[in-house]
């Protein structure tokens, strides 16, 4: 078998050697058009080996490397371009973008300091984001858009606005991008993302299906469809899309993450463990893979290991309900009912608490002979038989699909049942999106009064003011306070940037 494979490899190499450089270049152009960038990189490198450092080929190679995120490769290509006699702004921009990709954002800013082209503004924005300065990034994106229509800048601008929650602003940039690059790849991907965030799932699927047909070697449309089906609760369809993605790129981290996620949803914890075991020491405790691996350890009878992993996650993100519930389960599994009850209590006290939270809280309360056990048993029975859980499910579905009227109705009814910071926070968000700013502020302020030290409630109190254009200065101050309290939260930082730049702050 080994000899047979070696013979096949030799035949393949002989076939490749039979092609001249022009054929490889022509194929690379087609591969670039099809977004098969890895193949294009190979063909361009081979053509350069034959033709020498041709400036036009080096430009193509550098563009491919930058699009792939290969900063080291692009920097090496820039050096070859300089040796071939190229100089000036074009070379500087390639070096600057490569510097950002190589983790040298300050160097990139210095390289483009005197350049006011759209590309230079895009590189400034990327550098500012790398330096955790979203306000500077947004300002650069705005100036770049004003300097001229540049497809890559508009792509980055739309992504920034999407992630900061400004879907209308993002859609405007995508419309411009679609106009200047009607046959491009980026605009449809962004359109699908915006449609999904607005709850228009059928529209998103239609766009992505066309994109997958047009770019059969690209994995992203299949990954996006899998994620959307997951949002819709259609697990079998999500798994089918993931399988198609795996046919294209079986080792792509996004594909592997989806496989792990869906294996956990199917209860195949051994598969989760086998897939992630060799990454255990490098897994981020807050990442989807990190949390899923920790749960696999719990389900596979390694509660001490799971407890340590979930403890790290809760320490870094105390408001993550999944991490908190899993930590409490691990604490119970290790015989520490006192810790388990303290951990799960913020969840079980909430109006949003369902049977999993209430059942665990009751179990822990009984184990420590707490007088709360009886009350929790009554709430558990009511949750199983009553309407509150139906309202919780309605509210969560409405938020996922951005049906703000339905969300306001569900959380309004839940708010009438008693004081709950999370309910009031979600109600405030829905009211804000409906333009009912005064009511949104009232709900957000109530949430903050119930949990004054919680960055989430501080953020919402700031967001509804800034988004509604009422008492904007206070809103921005609250957004800044939330961002400082939770500096790792990208949404907080980008919302602060969005409203601060809009106010010239």
N, C-alpha and C positions, 0 to 999 in steps of 0.2 A: 504493500500500500504506500509506504513512504517513497519507494522508487517511482511508483506511478505518479504521485503528486509532484515529485521533482521534475519528471518529464513534462507534465502539464505546465508547470511554472516556466520551464525553459521554452516551451512552445509559445506561451503567452508573451514572454520577453522578446522572442524572435519576431512575433507579429507586431509588437510595439515598435521594434527597431525598424520594421519595414515602412513605418510612416515617417513622412518628412515633417519638418517644423511647421510648415504652413498648414498641414492637415491637423496638427495638434492645436494650432492657434484657432483654426476654424471651429474645432470641437470645443475648445475652451469658451469661445464666444457663445456657443449654443448652451453650454453648461451654465454659464453665468445667467443667461436668459431664463433657464429652468431652475435657478437657485441651487444648482448642484455645485456649491462652492468648493468643497473638498476636492472633487474631481477636476475642477477648473484649475485649482492651485497646482495639482500634479502635472497637468498638461502644460501649463504656462512655465513651470519650472523646467520641464523637459525641453520645451521649445527654446528657452533661454540657454540651456546647456549646449544646444546645437548652434544657435544664431549669435551667441554672445550677448552682452548687456545692451540689448536694443531698448531705447528709451520708451517707446510705445508699449512694449511688452512689460517692462518694469512698472509702468503706470498701472497697467491692468492687474499685475500681480499684487501690487501694493493695495489697490482698491479691494481686491478679493480678500486679502489678509486682514484689512481693517474691518471689513464687513463680518468676517469670521471671528473677530475679537483677538486676532493673533498679533499682539503688540510687538513681541520680539521679532517675529518674521517681518512685519512691516518696517521696523526700525532697520533691520539688516538690508531690506530691499532699498530703503532710502539711502543707505550708505553706498550701495551699488549704483544708484541713480546719480549720486554726487560724483563718484569716480568716473561715471560715463559722461560727465560734463553738465548735468542738469543742476540748476540753482534757482534761487528766488523763492517767491511766495508759495508756489506749488509744493516744492520740496519741504519747506518749513511747516506747511500744514500737515503733510504726511507725518513728519517727525513729531509734531505736537500731538496729533491724535494717537500715534503709537505710544507716546509718553503717558497719556491718560490710561491707556490699556495696560501699561507696564507698572501702574501705581505711582507715577511721578507727575501728579497733577500740577504741582507748583511749577515744574519745568515747562509743562504745556502752556500754562498761563504766561510765562515769560516769553515763550516762543511766539505767541500770537498777540503780544502786547500792543503792537502798532497796526494790527490788521483789523479792519472793520467789515470784512466780507461776511456773508451769511455762514460760510463754513467755519470761519474763525469764531463767530458768536456761538455756533453749535459746540465747538470744542471748549470754549469758555464754560458753557452750561454743563457739559460733561465733567469738566474739572471741578466746578463748584459743587456739583452733586457728590463727587468723590471726596471732597473736603467737607462734606456735611453742611453745605451752605445752600439750602433750597431757595432762599430768597434771591441770592445772587444768580442761581441757575435760572430761575424764572425770568428775572430781569434780562439776562443774556438771551434767552429764547425769544422774548418779546422784541428786543432790539434786532436780533437776527431776522425775525419775520418781517420787521419793518424795512430791513436792508435789502430784501429781495426774496423771491420765491425759490427756496432750496428744498428739494424733496426730503433729504435726510433731516434737516432742521425741523421741517413741519412734522415729520414722523416723531421726533423726540419731543416736540412741543405738545403734540396730541397725547402722547404717552404720559407726559408729566401732568397735564390737565385731567386726564382720565383717572390717574392714581390719586389726585387731590380732590376728586369728587365733582369736578366741573365738567360734566358730560356735554353740556351745551357748547361750552368753549372748545372742548376737544372735537366735537362734531364739526365745528366751523373750520378748524385746521385740517381735518380730514377731507372736507369738501374742497378746500384749496389744493391739497395734495392730490386728490383724485383728478382735479382739473389739469394740473401741470404734468402729472404722470398717470394718465388714464389706464395704462396697461401694467401698472406696477403691482408689486406684491404687498407692500406695507399698508396701503389704504384699505384693501379688503380685510386684512387681519384686524386693523383698528376698528373698522365698521362692525365686524362681528363682536369684538370685545364690548363696544359701546352698546350694541343691541342686547347682548346677554345681560349686561349690568342694568339695563332698563327693563329686563324681564321679557324681552321679545325673542324668545328662544328659537322659534321657528325661523325667524329672519336670520338669526345668527347661524343656525345650521345650514340654511340655504347658501349663504355667502361662503361658508367654510367648505361645503361640498363642492362648489364650483372651483374654489381655490385648490382643493386636493386633486381635482381632476386636471387642473391646469399645471400643477406642480407635483407630479406623482412621486418624486424622490424627496419631498420635503415633509418632515414629521410634524411641524407645528399645527397645521389644520386638524390633523387627527387628534393630537393632544388637546387642542382647544375644544373639539367636539366631545371628547371623553369628559372633560371638566364640566361642560355645560350639561351633559346628560346626568352627571353626578349631582349637579345643582337641582335638576328636575326630579331626582330620586329614581332615575331609571338605570339601575345598576347593570343589568344585562347589556343594555345598549352601550353604557360606558365601558364595560369590559371589552365589547366587540371593537370599539374605536381604539382602545388601547392595544389590542392585538394587531390591528392594522398598522399602528404606529411602530410596534415592535418588529413587524416585518421589514420596516424601513431602517430603523435604528434601534436594535435591541439593547444596546448599552447606554443609550442616551439617558442622563440622570432624570429627566422629566418623565420618561417612559417607565423607568424603574420605580420612581416614586408613585406613579399611578398603579403599577402592578402591586406594590406593597400595600397601598391604601385599599385597593379592592380585595386583596387577599384578606386583610383584616376585617373588612365588612362581611366577607364570607365565613369568617371564623377560622381561616387557615393560618393559625399562628406559627406553625412549624415553617411554612413557606416564608413568612415574614422574617423569622429568625435566620433561616438559611440565606435569604437574600441580603440581609444587612449585617450579619455577624462580623464580617471582616472590616466593616466600617465603624464598629461600635465605639472605638476610642476617639473618632473624629466627628461623630454625629452631634449636631447642634441640639441641645435638649428641647428647644422650642420649635424646631422644624417638624414638619409632618412626619418625616421618617424617624426622627428622634423620639417623638411621642408614641408613634406606632410600635417602634421596637421596644420601648419601655412597657407598653401594654402587653406585647408578646411575652416578655419576661414574666409578667404577672400571671398571664393565662397559662404559661408553661411551667408554673410552680417555682419561680425564682423571685419571690416577693421582696426579699431584701435588696436585690439588685434593682428591681422596679421601683422600690421606695426611694432609693438614692437618686435615680434618674428623674422621677417625678418631683422630688424635693427641689432639685436644681431648676426645673421648669417653673414651679410655683414661686420660687424665690425671685426669679427674673420677671415673671408675669403673673402676679397674684390674682388678676381678674380673669384668667383663662379658666372657664368652668370645667372643661374637660380635664385639664391637668389637675385641678383641685379634686375633682371626683375620683380620678384614678389614684391620686396620692392617698386619699382617705381609704380607698379599697385596699391599697398596698399596706397601709398602716394596720387595718383590721386583719389582713392576712398574716401580719407579723405579730399579732397579739397585742397591739397597742391601741386599745379602744379609746383611751383618753385623747390621744393625738388625733385619731380618726374622727371623733366627734367634733373636736375643735376645728379640724380642717373642713369638714363637710357642712358645718353649721351656717356659714354665710350663704351656701347654696340652698340648704333646706329651709332657711328662714324666708327666702324669697317667694313672692307670689308665683314666680315662674317655675318653682320646684315641681318636678314630676316624680313618678314612682321611683326611678333609680336613686334620686337624691334623698327622698323621704324614707325609702326602705333602708338605705344604708345608715341614715341618721338615727332611725328608730332602733336598728340593730345595735349601733354603738351606744346609744342612750341606755338601752336595757343592760348592756354589758357592764356599764359603769353605774347602774342603778340610779340613773338621773330621773327626776320627776317629769322631765320633758317627754319621756317615752310614750306615755298615754296620749298626750296631745299630738305627737307625731303619728301615732297609729291612726288617730281620727282623721288627720290631714291626709294620710296615705289612702285611707278608704275613700275619702271625698275626692281625691285626685283620680282614683280609678273609676269612680262612678259619676263624678260631677262634670260640669261644663267648662271649668277653668282650663283644663288641659286642651280642650278643643279650641278655646280662645288663644292659648299659647301657640298651638300649631298654626292657627290661622294667621296670627301675627308674624310668626317666623317665615311662613310662606310668602306673606305679603311683602315683608322686607326684602326677601330674596329676589322677588320679581318687581320690586319697586312700585307695588300697588299701594300708593300712599293713603288713599281713602280707606282701603280695607285695613291697613296697618293702624291708622288712627282709630278706626272703629274698634278693633280688637283690643288694642292697648288702652283705649279709653274705658272700655268695660272692665278690664283688669284693674285699672287705676281706681275705679269706684269700689273695688273690693278691699282696698287698704293701701297704706303707704309702702312703696317699694321703689328704691332708687333705679333699678334696672328697667322696670316698667315705665317710670316717668322719663327716663332717658330715651327709650325707644319711642315713646309717645311724642316727645319733643322733636325728634328727628322727623317723624312722619308729618307733624304739624308744620314744621319748617319747610318741607318740600311742597306742602300745599299752599304756602304763602301766608299761613296763619301765624305770623311772627309773634304777636303779643302772647297768644296761647302757648306757642313753642317756648318762649322765654320763661313763662310762668312754670311750665312743666320741667324745663331744664333746671331752673333755679330750685325747684322743689327737690329734684334728684340730688343736686349739689348740697342742699341743706341736710339731706339724709346721709350723704357720704361726702363730707367736705374735703377729705384728704385723698379722694379717689381722682386720679388724673382723667379718667374717662368722663366723669360728671363735670369736671372743670372744662374739659374740651367741649362737651356738648353745650354748656352754658355760653362759651365763647363762640362756638360755631353758629348757633341759631341767631345770635346778634349780628355777627359779621355777614352771614348769608342773607339775613333779612334787611340789612342796611339800617339797623336801629341800634343806637348806642355802640357804634362800630369801634370806637376807641377802647371801650371796656371789653368788647368782644375780642379784639386783637390781644389785649393784655391777658385775658384768660387763656387764649390759645397759646400765648408765649409761656404762661405758667404751666400749662399742661405739657407742652413740649419739653420744658426744662425738667419736669417731674418724671417724664418717660422719654428720654432722649432717643431710645431705640425705635420709637413708634414713627414710622415713615408717614403715615396718614396725618398725624399731628403736625409734623414739620412742614409737610407740603401744603396743608390747609393754612397754616400760619403764613407761609410764603405767598400763597395765592391772594389772601386778603391784605397782607401788609403791602405787597407790591401794588395792588389795586388802589390802595390809599396813599401810595407814595411814601410809605413808612419804611 
